[in-house]
Amino acid sequence: MEFKNLKKQIKVSGGDEGFACTKDGAISLFCADCDFYKESDKDLECGAFKLLRLLIDKKVLTMAQISDAIGK
């Protein structure tokens, strides 16, 4: 997976964890690259989505770490 959307959104948001903690921010960061994501299903949240939001909210994982892991 290349995470093209995630890389773009990290640049646009400046890596702001606050952006990732909002539902709309997290969707734009993490969901658009997923094969299962459909714009019409925004109300549904998969386990990976919930886990990423929790880890970022609890400051266990940062946007910088995510960016480093996917190769900026």
C-alpha positions as CSV (number, residue, x, y, z in Angstrom):
1,M,0.0,0.0,0.0
2,E,1.4,3.4,-1.0
3,F,-0.7,5.6,1.3
4,K,-0.9,8.4,-1.2
5,N,-3.8,10.1,0.5
6,L,-2.3,9.8,4.0
7,K,0.9,11.3,2.8
8,K,-0.9,14.2,1.2
9,Q,-3.2,14.8,4.2
10,I,-0.2,14.8,6.6
11,K,1.4,17.5,4.6
12,V,-1.9,19.5,4.4
13,S,-2.6,19.2,8.1
14,G,1.0,19.8,9.1
15,G,1.1,16.6,11.1
16,D,-1.4,18.1,13.7
17,E,-2.5,15.3,16.1
18,G,-5.5,17.5,16.9
19,F,-6.7,17.1,13.3
20,A,-6.3,13.3,13.6
21,C,-8.4,13.2,16.8
22,T,-11.4,14.6,15.1
23,K,-13.7,12.1,13.3
24,D,-13.6,14.0,10.0
25,G,-9.8,14.6,10.2
26,A,-9.2,10.9,11.0
27,I,-11.4,9.8,8.1
28,S,-9.5,12.1,5.7
29,L,-6.2,10.8,7.0
30,F,-6.7,7.1,7.4
31,C,-9.8,5.9,5.5
32,A,-9.4,7.2,2.0
33,D,-6.6,4.8,1.2
34,C,-8.5,1.8,2.5
35,D,-10.0,-0.5,-0.1
36,F,-13.1,-0.9,2.0
37,Y,-13.9,2.8,2.5
38,K,-16.9,4.3,0.9
39,E,-17.9,7.9,1.2
40,S,-21.5,6.9,1.8
41,D,-20.4,4.8,4.9
42,K,-18.8,7.6,6.9
43,D,-20.9,6.7,10.0
44,L,-19.3,3.2,10.1
45,E,-16.0,2.9,12.0
46,C,-13.7,-0.1,11.6
47,G,-11.4,-1.4,14.3
48,A,-8.3,0.0,12.7
49,F,-9.9,3.5,12.6
50,K,-10.9,3.3,16.3
51,L,-7.4,2.0,17.3
52,L,-5.5,4.7,15.4
53,R,-7.7,7.4,16.9
54,L,-7.2,6.0,20.4
55,L,-3.4,5.7,20.1
56,I,-3.1,9.2,18.8
57,D,-5.5,10.6,21.4
58,K,-3.6,8.9,24.2
59,K,-0.3,10.2,22.7
60,V,1.0,6.7,22.3
61,L,1.4,7.3,18.5
62,T,2.2,10.6,16.8
63,M,1.6,11.8,13.3
64,A,5.4,12.1,12.9
65,Q,5.8,8.4,13.8
66,I,3.1,7.5,11.2
67,S,4.8,9.7,8.6
68,D,8.2,8.1,9.3
69,A,6.6,4.6,9.1
70,I,5.1,5.2,5.7
71,G,8.1,6.9,4.3
72,K,6.8,10.5,4.2
